[in-house]
Amino acid sequence: MSTDKERLRREMKRLRAEAGERALRDGRICEALFALPRFAAARSVFLYNAFGSEAGTAGVAARLRAEGRRVLYPRVCGRDMFLVPDEGQGFAPGAFGIPEPLGAVTDELPQVCVLPLLAADKSFRRLGYGGGFYDRWLARNGGGVFKVGVGYDFQLLDEIPAEAHDVLLDAVVTDARVLLRG
């Protein structure tokens, strides 16, 4: 019995340490984003709601709102993605169980789009979950949008597979470095 309790204590200690490490990494990503001139100047930001092992965006969203900036989140409907302004209306599980904003969609185009990633490479290619939602949205709407992929440094690889429809990022921000294209 005491062995089980000790094992449980060790596991809980490990989980707390990992949570603290993740919060620290997310904080570094947040600071790096706000240090980017195009991000710092943006009045509206399209931000993903972190899910699973994605880099957390709650601190970024809170800071944007505190600074009076507009935050928009994605909502998936069929094969398309739409933007919904964050007006304090809350979230509900949507496509794939990912929390999506309640409220009406908008045609507003943000100045910056922050994208989640499974991996990115030094050629500014992004590997997502394979649904193509961000690539399709960006192909239709993202001509002038500054596209920033965020993730943890271990997700930045030398090279990832690319497809013809993949939209290149303008920047990659990790907890350890920032890469800018061009």
N, CA and C atoms as a LAMMPS dump frame, in Angstrom:
ITEM: TIMESTEP
0
ITEM: NUMBER OF ATOMS
546
ITEM: BOX BOUNDS ff ff ff
-5.0000000000000000e+02 5.0000000000000000e+02
-5.0000000000000000e+02 5.0000000000000000e+02
-5.0000000000000000e+02 5.0000000000000000e+02
ITEM: ATOMS id mol type element x y z
1 1 1 N 0.824 -1.202 0
2 1 2 C 0 0 0
3 1 3 C 0.862 1.257 0
4 2 1 N 1.884 1.307 0.853
5 2 2 C 2.733 2.494 0.898
6 2 3 C 3.509 2.668 -0.408
7 3 1 N 3.825 1.567 -1.084
8 3 2 C 4.512 1.648 -2.369
9 3 3 C 3.628 2.332 -3.397
10 4 1 N 2.336 2.014 -3.409
11 4 2 C 1.395 2.66 -4.325
12 4 3 C 1.275 4.15 -4.027
13 5 1 N 1.233 4.495 -2.743
14 5 2 C 1.14 5.912 -2.371
15 5 3 C 2.397 6.661 -2.787
16 6 1 N 3.525 6.055 -2.566
17 6 2 C 4.79 6.699 -2.944
18 6 3 C 4.881 6.871 -4.454
19 7 1 N 4.458 5.872 -5.194
20 7 2 C 4.451 5.955 -6.658
21 7 3 C 3.515 7.079 -7.106
22 8 1 N 2.367 7.177 -6.465
23 8 2 C 1.411 8.235 -6.787
24 8 3 C 2.004 9.611 -6.468
25 9 1 N 2.673 9.744 -5.319
26 9 2 C 3.31 11.014 -4.967
27 9 3 C 4.369 11.409 -6.001
28 10 1 N 5.185 10.45 -6.411
29 10 2 C 6.214 10.731 -7.423
30 10 3 C 5.578 11.165 -8.742
31 11 1 N 4.524 10.476 -9.131
32 11 2 C 3.84 10.809 -10.385
33 11 3 C 3.228 12.206 -10.311
34 12 1 N 2.609 12.543 -9.194
35 12 2 C 2.019 13.873 -9.034
36 12 3 C 3.107 14.949 -9.057
37 13 1 N 4.237 14.68 -8.432
38 13 2 C 5.355 15.623 -8.437
39 13 3 C 5.865 15.819 -9.861
40 14 1 N 5.97 14.749 -10.622
41 14 2 C 6.417 14.824 -12.013
42 14 3 C 5.434 15.645 -12.844
43 15 1 N 4.139 15.394 -12.66
44 15 2 C 3.129 16.123 -13.42
45 15 3 C 3.141 17.613 -13.078
46 16 1 N 3.315 17.957 -11.801
47 16 2 C 3.405 19.371 -11.41
48 16 3 C 4.625 20.023 -12.046
49 17 1 N 5.754 19.319 -12.056
50 17 2 C 6.977 19.859 -12.664
51 17 3 C 6.782 20.084 -14.156
52 18 1 N 6.147 19.123 -14.836
53 18 2 C 5.895 19.281 -16.274
54 18 3 C 4.969 20.453 -16.541
55 19 1 N 3.932 20.614 -15.707
56 19 2 C 3.003 21.733 -15.874
57 19 3 C 3.736 23.057 -15.686
58 20 1 N 4.607 23.121 -14.685
59 20 2 C 5.386 24.331 -14.457
60 20 3 C 6.325 24.621 -15.608
61 21 1 N 6.958 23.592 -16.132
62 21 2 C 7.857 23.729 -17.279
63 21 3 C 7.078 24.225 -18.501
64 22 1 N 5.905 23.668 -18.718
65 22 2 C 5.093 24.08 -19.864
66 22 3 C 4.651 25.533 -19.723
67 23 1 N 4.247 25.928 -18.52
68 23 2 C 3.844 27.32 -18.29
69 23 3 C 5.018 28.264 -18.555
70 24 1 N 6.207 27.885 -18.139
71 24 2 C 7.404 28.683 -18.383
72 24 3 C 7.672 28.805 -19.881
73 25 1 N 7.569 27.694 -20.604
74 25 2 C 7.783 27.712 -22.064
75 25 3 C 6.73 28.569 -22.765
76 26 1 N 5.471 28.433 -22.342
77 26 2 C 4.406 29.25 -22.938
78 26 3 C 4.648 30.732 -22.674
79 27 1 N 5.16 31.061 -21.497
80 27 2 C 5.487 32.451 -21.175
81 27 3 C 6.588 32.997 -22.065
82 28 1 N 7.571 32.18 -22.37
83 28 2 C 8.652 32.599 -23.275
84 28 3 C 8.111 32.858 -24.678
85 29 1 N 7.224 31.988 -25.129
86 29 2 C 6.604 32.173 -26.447
87 29 3 C 5.812 33.472 -26.469
88 30 1 N 5.05 33.721 -25.421
89 30 2 C 4.248 34.948 -25.323
90 30 3 C 5.145 36.181 -25.424
91 31 1 N 6.218 36.215 -24.66
92 31 2 C 7.132 37.361 -24.693
93 31 3 C 7.757 37.543 -26.076
94 32 1 N 8.133 36.449 -26.715
95 32 2 C 8.737 36.529 -28.049
96 32 3 C 7.73 37.056 -29.071
97 33 1 N 6.474 36.642 -28.967
98 33 2 C 5.443 37.144 -29.88
99 33 3 C 5.299 38.657 -29.739
100 34 1 N 5.17 39.131 -28.51
101 34 2 C 4.957 40.56 -28.282
102 34 3 C 6.182 41.394 -28.645
103 35 1 N 7.345 40.755 -28.762
104 35 2 C 8.555 41.461 -29.179
105 35 3 C 8.648 41.617 -30.697
106 36 1 N 7.843 40.866 -31.446
107 36 2 C 7.842 40.995 -32.907
108 36 3 C 7.16 42.315 -33.292
109 37 1 N 7.812 43.177 -34.063
110 37 2 C 7.214 44.468 -34.41
111 37 3 C 5.827 44.365 -35.051
112 38 1 N 5.642 43.435 -35.988
113 38 2 C 4.317 43.315 -36.644
114 38 3 C 3.255 42.843 -35.672
115 39 1 N 3.63 41.976 -34.735
116 39 2 C 2.681 41.525 -33.718
117 39 3 C 2.379 42.677 -32.755
118 40 1 N 3.417 43.38 -32.329
119 40 2 C 3.25 44.485 -31.384
120 40 3 C 2.349 45.583 -31.946
121 41 1 N 2.38 45.788 -33.257
122 41 2 C 1.595 46.85 -33.886
123 41 3 C 0.176 46.41 -34.252
124 42 1 N -0.1 45.136 -34.243
125 42 2 C -1.402 44.619 -34.703
126 42 3 C -2.525 45.004 -33.748
127 43 1 N -3.611 45.467 -34.32
128 43 2 C -4.807 45.791 -33.535
129 43 3 C -5.75 44.59 -33.445
130 44 1 N -5.594 43.63 -34.375
131 44 2 C -6.429 42.423 -34.333
132 44 3 C -5.559 41.202 -34.63
133 45 1 N -5.804 40.143 -33.853
134 45 2 C -5.002 38.927 -33.953
135 45 3 C -5.914 37.712 -34.001
136 46 1 N -5.697 36.876 -34.99
137 46 2 C -6.372 35.586 -35.124
138 46 3 C -5.528 34.596 -34.337
139 47 1 N -6.094 34.054 -33.28
140 47 2 C -5.357 33.23 -32.33
141 47 3 C -6.062 31.891 -32.174
142 48 1 N -5.31 30.815 -32.112
143 48 2 C -5.933 29.522 -31.865
144 48 3 C -6.12 29.304 -30.373
145 49 1 N -7.097 28.509 -30.025
146 49 2 C -7.346 28.116 -28.642
147 49 3 C -6.603 26.802 -28.431
148 50 1 N -5.521 26.828 -27.651
149 50 2 C -4.653 25.658 -27.51
150 50 3 C -5.426 24.432 -27.053
151 51 1 N -5.061 23.314 -27.661
152 51 2 C -5.729 22.045 -27.413
153 51 3 C -4.672 20.956 -27.306
154 52 1 N -4.813 20.092 -26.335
155 52 2 C -3.884 18.973 -26.196
156 52 3 C -2.478 19.438 -25.907
157 53 1 N -1.532 19.019 -26.726
158 53 2 C -0.119 19.321 -26.48
159 53 3 C 0.359 20.585 -27.195
160 54 1 N -0.552 21.345 -27.799
161 54 2 C -0.156 22.574 -28.484
162 54 3 C 0.379 23.603 -27.49
163 55 1 N 1.261 24.467 -27.958
164 55 2 C 1.756 25.561 -27.127
165 55 3 C 0.568 26.401 -26.67
166 56 1 N 0.554 26.74 -25.396
167 56 2 C -0.565 27.471 -24.817
168 56 3 C -0.658 28.908 -25.292
169 57 1 N -1.886 29.383 -25.464
170 57 2 C -2.125 30.741 -25.947
171 57 3 C -2.95 31.582 -24.97
172 58 1 N -3.298 31.034 -23.819
173 58 2 C -4.144 31.768 -22.873
174 58 3 C -3.477 33.063 -22.416
175 59 1 N -2.181 33.032 -22.144
176 59 2 C -1.472 34.238 -21.719
177 59 3 C -1.414 35.283 -22.817
178 60 1 N -1.256 34.838 -24.049
179 60 2 C -1.242 35.751 -25.196
180 60 3 C -2.604 36.433 -25.314
181 61 1 N -3.67 35.645 -25.243
182 61 2 C -5.025 36.193 -25.36
183 61 3 C -5.314 37.181 -24.236
184 62 1 N -4.946 36.832 -23.018
185 62 2 C -5.203 37.718 -21.878
186 62 3 C -4.473 39.051 -22.053
187 63 1 N -3.247 38.988 -22.488
188 63 2 C -2.471 40.224 -22.674
189 63 3 C -3.041 41.066 -23.815
190 64 1 N -3.416 40.419 -24.911
191 64 2 C -4.035 41.156 -26.025
192 64 3 C -5.303 41.869 -25.559
193 65 1 N -6.152 41.162 -24.833
194 65 2 C -7.407 41.771 -24.338
195 65 3 C -7.097 42.917 -23.371
196 66 1 N -6.122 42.717 -22.476
197 66 2 C -5.752 43.764 -21.512
198 66 3 C -5.252 45.017 -22.222
199 67 1 N -4.643 44.849 -23.38
200 67 2 C -4.138 45.978 -24.166
201 67 3 C -5.209 46.558 -25.092
202 68 1 N -6.426 46.026 -25.009
203 68 2 C -7.528 46.549 -25.812
204 68 3 C -7.5 46.127 -27.262
205 69 1 N -6.811 45.041 -27.558
206 69 2 C -6.736 44.567 -28.942
207 69 3 C -7.819 43.527 -29.194
208 70 1 N -8.156 43.363 -30.443
209 70 2 C -9.203 42.431 -30.841
210 70 3 C -8.61 41.044 -31.044
211 71 1 N -9.264 40.039 -30.465
212 71 2 C -8.843 38.649 -30.597
213 71 3 C -9.94 37.893 -31.328
214 72 1 N -9.546 37.147 -32.349
215 72 2 C -10.49 36.329 -33.108
216 72 3 C -10.045 34.878 -33.013
217 73 1 N -11.009 33.975 -32.941
218 73 2 C -10.718 32.55 -32.85
219 73 3 C -11.381 31.808 -34.013
220 74 1 N -10.843 30.644 -34.37
221 74 2 C -11.437 29.878 -35.473
222 74 3 C -12.634 29.042 -35.041
223 75 1 N -13.551 28.893 -35.983
224 75 2 C -14.65 27.932 -35.844
225 75 3 C -14.712 27.144 -37.144
226 76 1 N -14.755 25.822 -37.025
227 76 2 C -14.801 24.944 -38.189
228 76 3 C -16.248 24.559 -38.471
229 77 1 N -16.593 24.647 -39.751
230 77 2 C -17.915 24.221 -40.206
231 77 3 C -17.698 23.455 -41.508
232 78 1 N -17.881 22.145 -41.449
233 78 2 C -17.598 21.316 -42.619
234 78 3 C -16.114 21.337 -42.913
235 79 1 N -15.758 21.748 -44.144
236 79 2 C -14.337 21.818 -44.536
237 79 3 C -13.783 23.242 -44.451
238 80 1 N -14.6 24.174 -43.951
239 80 2 C -14.191 25.57 -43.903
240 80 3 C -13.974 26.045 -42.476
241 81 1 N -13.204 27.087 -42.355
242 81 2 C -12.937 27.7 -41.068
243 81 3 C -13.359 29.165 -41.149
244 82 1 N -13.994 29.634 -40.09
245 82 2 C -14.465 31.01 -40.009
246 82 3 C -13.91 31.649 -38.748
247 83 1 N -13.921 32.964 -38.707
248 83 2 C -13.418 33.678 -37.539
249 83 3 C -14.573 34.224 -36.71
250 84 1 N -14.39 34.133 -35.386
251 84 2 C -15.376 34.652 -34.443
252 84 3 C -14.637 35.566 -33.467
253 85 1 N -15.096 36.813 -33.319
254 85 2 C -14.455 37.709 -32.361
255 85 3 C -14.684 37.231 -30.928
256 86 1 N -13.66 37.375 -30.104
257 86 2 C -13.782 37.056 -28.683
258 86 3 C -14.383 38.269 -27.995
259 87 1 N -15.629 38.128 -27.6
260 87 2 C -16.326 39.206 -26.898
261 87 3 C -16.795 38.725 -25.532
262 88 1 N -16.066 37.759 -24.978
263 88 2 C -16.386 37.232 -23.66
264 88 3 C -17.529 36.238 -23.64
265 89 1 N -17.906 35.733 -24.808
266 89 2 C -19.081 34.871 -24.912
267 89 3 C -18.821 33.415 -24.546
268 90 1 N -17.58 33.011 -24.408
269 90 2 C -17.263 31.645 -24.015
270 90 3 C -17.048 30.725 -25.2
271 91 1 N -16.734 29.469 -24.871
272 91 2 C -16.396 28.455 -25.856
273 91 3 C -17.206 27.191 -25.587
274 92 1 N -17.378 26.401 -26.631
275 92 2 C -18.024 25.094 -26.52
276 92 3 C -17.269 24.122 -27.417
277 93 1 N -17.256 22.828 -27.065
278 93 2 C -16.565 21.862 -27.931
279 93 3 C -17.137 21.91 -29.347
280 94 1 N -16.237 21.997 -30.312
281 94 2 C -16.651 22.044 -31.703
282 94 3 C -16.09 20.858 -32.448
283 95 1 N -15.725 21.114 -33.689
284 95 2 C -15.163 20.063 -34.532
285 95 3 C -13.953 19.438 -33.846
286 96 1 N -13.91 18.143 -33.853
287 96 2 C -12.791 17.377 -33.301
288 96 3 C -12.637 17.547 -31.787
289 97 1 N -13.678 18.086 -31.11
290 97 2 C -13.623 18.275 -29.666
291 97 3 C -12.84 19.504 -29.236
292 98 1 N -12.379 20.3 -30.185
293 98 2 C -11.603 21.506 -29.876
294 98 3 C -12.563 22.619 -29.448
295 99 1 N -12.271 23.311 -28.343
296 99 2 C -13.131 24.423 -27.929
297 99 3 C -13.172 25.524 -28.994
298 100 1 N -14.396 25.895 -29.383
299 100 2 C -14.599 26.932 -30.388
300 100 3 C -15.461 28.032 -29.794
301 101 1 N -15.284 29.266 -30.255
302 101 2 C -16.034 30.386 -29.691
303 101 3 C -17.51 30.34 -30.085
304 102 1 N -18.352 30.717 -29.161
305 102 2 C -19.767 30.923 -29.437
306 102 3 C -19.891 32.304 -30.07
307 103 1 N -21.021 32.612 -30.66
308 103 2 C -21.22 33.934 -31.238
309 103 3 C -21.164 33.908 -32.752
310 104 1 N -21.377 35.087 -33.316
311 104 2 C -21.474 35.231 -34.771
312 104 3 C -20.089 35.32 -35.417
313 105 1 N -19.99 34.746 -36.612
314 105 2 C -18.741 34.836 -37.385
315 105 3 C -18.623 36.236 -37.973
316 106 1 N -17.39 36.576 -38.361
317 106 2 C -17.126 37.883 -38.951
318 106 3 C -16.309 37.717 -40.225
319 107 1 N -16.414 38.701 -41.105
320 107 2 C -15.584 38.745 -42.313
321 107 3 C -14.322 39.566 -42.082
322 108 1 N -14.167 40.087 -40.885
323 108 2 C -13.001 40.894 -40.539
324 108 3 C -11.716 40.109 -40.769
325 109 1 N -10.748 40.765 -41.361
326 109 2 C -9.441 40.144 -41.554
327 109 3 C -8.461 40.678 -40.513
328 110 1 N -7.836 39.788 -39.765
329 110 2 C -6.875 40.229 -38.758
330 110 3 C -5.559 40.657 -39.399
331 111 1 N -4.747 41.336 -38.642
332 111 2 C -3.427 41.736 -39.137
333 111 3 C -2.396 40.63 -38.925
334 112 1 N -2.633 39.795 -37.914
335 112 2 C -1.727 38.694 -37.581
336 112 3 C -2.538 37.429 -37.39
337 113 1 N -1.991 36.32 -37.859
338 113 2 C -2.589 35.002 -37.643
339 113 3 C -1.558 34.14 -36.916
340 114 1 N -1.895 33.679 -35.711
341 114 2 C -1.028 32.797 -34.935
342 114 3 C -1.535 31.377 -35.138
343 115 1 N -0.66 30.52 -35.681
344 115 2 C -1.058 29.166 -36.056
345 115 3 C -0.422 28.106 -35.157
346 116 1 N -1.196 27.083 -34.806
347 116 2 C -0.622 25.96 -34.066
348 116 3 C 0.173 25.081 -35.023
349 117 1 N 1.044 24.254 -34.465
350 117 2 C 1.798 23.353 -35.332
351 117 3 C 2.193 22.082 -34.597
352 118 1 N 2.274 21.029 -35.375
353 118 2 C 2.886 19.796 -34.875
354 118 3 C 4.388 19.893 -35.059
355 119 1 N 4.775 20.541 -36.165
356 119 2 C 6.186 20.761 -36.463
357 119 3 C 6.279 21.898 -37.478
358 120 1 N 7.45 22.514 -37.519
359 120 2 C 7.763 23.519 -38.536
360 120 3 C 9.224 23.311 -38.895
361 121 1 N 9.614 23.903 -40.032
362 121 2 C 11.029 23.787 -40.395
363 121 3 C 11.623 25.159 -40.682
364 122 1 N 12.9 25.159 -40.96
365 122 2 C 13.64 26.404 -41.147
366 122 3 C 13.361 27.05 -42.5
367 123 1 N 12.542 26.372 -43.332
368 123 2 C 12.085 26.947 -44.595
369 123 3 C 10.68 27.528 -44.448
370 124 1 N 10.206 27.61 -43.2
371 124 2 C 8.925 28.218 -42.843
372 124 3 C 7.713 27.423 -43.305
373 125 1 N 7.908 26.121 -43.44
374 125 2 C 6.782 25.228 -43.701
375 125 3 C 6.228 24.784 -42.356
376 126 1 N 4.936 24.557 -42.324
377 126 2 C 4.243 24.168 -41.109
378 126 3 C 3.522 22.856 -41.333
379 127 1 N 3.643 21.97 -40.369
380 127 2 C 2.908 20.716 -40.384
381 127 3 C 1.828 20.816 -39.326
382 128 1 N 0.57 20.743 -39.778
383 128 2 C -0.556 20.787 -38.847
384 128 3 C -1.101 19.388 -38.628
385 129 1 N -2.367 19.338 -38.282
386 129 2 C -3.001 18.05 -38.003
387 129 3 C -3.55 17.373 -39.251
388 130 1 N -3.381 18.001 -40.418
389 130 2 C -3.749 17.341 -41.66
390 130 3 C -5.102 17.7 -42.22
391 131 1 N -5.86 18.55 -41.555
392 131 2 C -7.178 18.923 -42.072
393 131 3 C -7.122 20.012 -43.129
394 132 1 N -6.049 20.79 -43.159
395 132 2 C -5.902 21.848 -44.153
396 132 3 C -6.739 23.093 -43.902
397 133 1 N -7.355 23.208 -42.731
398 133 2 C -8.257 24.332 -42.458
399 133 3 C -7.534 25.674 -42.521
400 134 1 N -6.386 25.769 -41.866
401 134 2 C -5.644 27.031 -41.875
402 134 3 C -5.128 27.345 -43.272
403 135 1 N -4.606 26.354 -43.983
404 135 2 C -4.095 26.599 -45.334
405 135 3 C -5.211 27.084 -46.257
406 136 1 N -6.394 26.484 -46.179
407 136 2 C -7.507 26.927 -47.029
408 136 3 C -7.942 28.343 -46.666
409 137 1 N -8.032 28.625 -45.354
410 137 2 C -8.431 29.965 -44.933
411 137 3 C -7.402 30.989 -45.393
412 138 1 N -6.128 30.69 -45.184
413 138 2 C -5.069 31.613 -45.581
414 138 3 C -5.01 31.803 -47.09
415 139 1 N -5.257 30.76 -47.851
416 139 2 C -5.257 30.883 -49.314
417 139 3 C -6.343 31.856 -49.77
418 140 1 N -7.487 31.852 -49.084
419 140 2 C -8.595 32.74 -49.436
420 140 3 C -8.429 34.145 -48.866
421 141 1 N -7.864 34.257 -47.663
422 141 2 C -7.928 35.52 -46.915
423 141 3 C -6.593 36.078 -46.449
424 142 1 N -5.543 35.293 -46.528
425 142 2 C -4.325 35.649 -45.821
426 142 3 C -3.26 36.388 -46.567
427 143 1 N -3.584 36.994 -47.714
428 143 2 C -2.558 37.663 -48.492
429 143 3 C -1.735 38.673 -47.709
430 144 1 N -2.392 39.525 -46.935
431 144 2 C -1.68 40.549 -46.185
432 144 3 C -1.511 40.241 -44.716
433 145 1 N -1.907 39.062 -44.311
434 145 2 C -1.84 38.681 -42.903
435 145 3 C -0.435 38.174 -42.557
436 146 1 N 0.116 38.641 -41.445
437 146 2 C 1.408 38.171 -40.954
438 146 3 C 1.16 36.835 -40.251
439 147 1 N 1.781 35.77 -40.766
440 147 2 C 1.511 34.401 -40.311
441 147 3 C 2.641 33.908 -39.412
442 148 1 N 2.299 33.614 -38.154
443 148 2 C 3.284 33.186 -37.167
444 148 3 C 2.915 31.797 -36.647
445 149 1 N 3.801 30.845 -36.843
446 149 2 C 3.623 29.524 -36.262
447 149 3 C 4.286 29.49 -34.897
448 150 1 N 3.584 28.968 -33.897
449 150 2 C 4.167 28.887 -32.555
450 150 3 C 4.169 27.451 -32.061
451 151 1 N 5.235 27.112 -31.371
452 151 2 C 5.374 25.772 -30.814
453 151 3 C 6.601 25.721 -29.933
454 152 1 N 6.891 24.555 -29.447
455 152 2 C 8.057 24.354 -28.592
456 152 3 C 9.269 24.079 -29.476
457 153 1 N 10.438 24.394 -28.963
458 153 2 C 11.644 24.322 -29.779
459 153 3 C 11.896 22.932 -30.366
460 154 1 N 11.509 21.88 -29.652
461 154 2 C 11.719 20.531 -30.193
462 154 3 C 10.862 20.274 -31.424
463 155 1 N 9.867 21.117 -31.683
464 155 2 C 9.008 20.963 -32.852
465 155 3 C 9.596 21.62 -34.101
466 156 1 N 10.688 22.365 -33.934
467 156 2 C 11.351 22.997 -35.07
468 156 3 C 12.386 22.031 -35.625
469 157 1 N 12.158 21.589 -36.855
470 157 2 C 13.001 20.586 -37.492
471 157 3 C 13.754 21.201 -38.666
472 158 1 N 14.753 20.487 -39.153
473 158 2 C 15.494 20.968 -40.317
474 158 3 C 14.622 20.979 -41.561
475 159 1 N 13.791 19.946 -41.71
476 159 2 C 12.945 19.849 -42.897
477 159 3 C 11.732 18.984 -42.59
478 160 1 N 10.579 19.415 -43.105
479 160 2 C 9.36 18.61 -43
480 160 3 C 8.783 18.444 -44.399
481 161 1 N 7.944 17.44 -44.601
482 161 2 C 7.328 17.257 -45.922
483 161 3 C 6.412 18.437 -46.257
484 162 1 N 6.359 18.791 -47.511
485 162 2 C 5.516 19.903 -47.952
486 162 3 C 4.617 19.456 -49.087
487 163 1 N 3.478 20.112 -49.187
488 163 2 C 2.543 19.885 -50.292
489 163 3 C 2.34 21.208 -51.007
490 164 1 N 1.884 21.156 -52.238
491 164 2 C 1.746 22.351 -53.069
492 164 3 C 0.822 23.395 -52.448
493 165 1 N -0.2 22.973 -51.709
494 165 2 C -1.171 23.915 -51.142
495 165 3 C -0.736 24.518 -49.804
496 166 1 N 0.382 24.064 -49.236
497 166 2 C 0.847 24.569 -47.946
498 166 3 C 1.216 26.046 -48.051
499 167 1 N 0.741 26.831 -47.101
500 167 2 C 1.05 28.253 -47.039
501 167 3 C 2.252 28.438 -46.117
502 168 1 N 3.258 29.154 -46.599
503 168 2 C 4.46 29.392 -45.789
504 168 3 C 4.189 30.384 -44.665
505 169 1 N 4.862 30.17 -43.555
506 169 2 C 4.801 31.093 -42.427
507 169 3 C 5.718 32.283 -42.691
508 170 1 N 5.426 33.394 -42.037
509 170 2 C 6.314 34.548 -42.077
510 170 3 C 7.295 34.516 -40.911
511 171 1 N 6.912 33.811 -39.853
512 171 2 C 7.763 33.703 -38.669
513 171 3 C 7.451 32.401 -37.942
514 172 1 N 8.452 31.897 -37.243
515 172 2 C 8.279 30.75 -36.346
516 172 3 C 8.798 31.204 -34.982
517 173 1 N 7.948 31.059 -33.971
518 173 2 C 8.313 31.445 -32.617
519 173 3 C 8.243 30.208 -31.734
520 174 1 N 9.349 29.922 -31.062
521 174 2 C 9.378 28.826 -30.095
522 174 3 C 9.772 29.402 -28.742
523 175 1 N 9.854 28.538 -27.771
524 175 2 C 10.265 28.955 -26.434
525 175 3 C 11.758 29.262 -26.368
526 176 1 N 12.494 28.993 -27.435
527 176 2 C 13.942 29.219 -27.416
528 176 3 C 14.457 30.14 -28.525
529 177 1 N 13.655 30.372 -29.576
530 177 2 C 14.152 31.198 -30.678
531 177 3 C 13.014 31.711 -31.56
532 178 1 N 13.385 32.7 -32.363
533 178 2 C 12.46 33.315 -33.321
534 178 3 C 13.14 33.286 -34.677
535 179 1 N 12.427 32.788 -35.678
536 179 2 C 12.912 32.827 -37.055
537 179 3 C 11.979 33.72 -37.873
538 180 1 N 12.56 34.627 -38.655
539 180 2 C 11.782 35.502 -39.519
540 180 3 C 12.151 35.239 -40.964
541 181 1 N 11.122 35.16 -41.809
542 181 2 C 11.361 34.906 -43.231
543 181 3 C 11.583 36.22 -43.955
544 182 1 N 12.55 36.214 -44.843
545 182 2 C 12.807 37.353 -45.707
546 182 3 C 13.325 38.494 -44.959
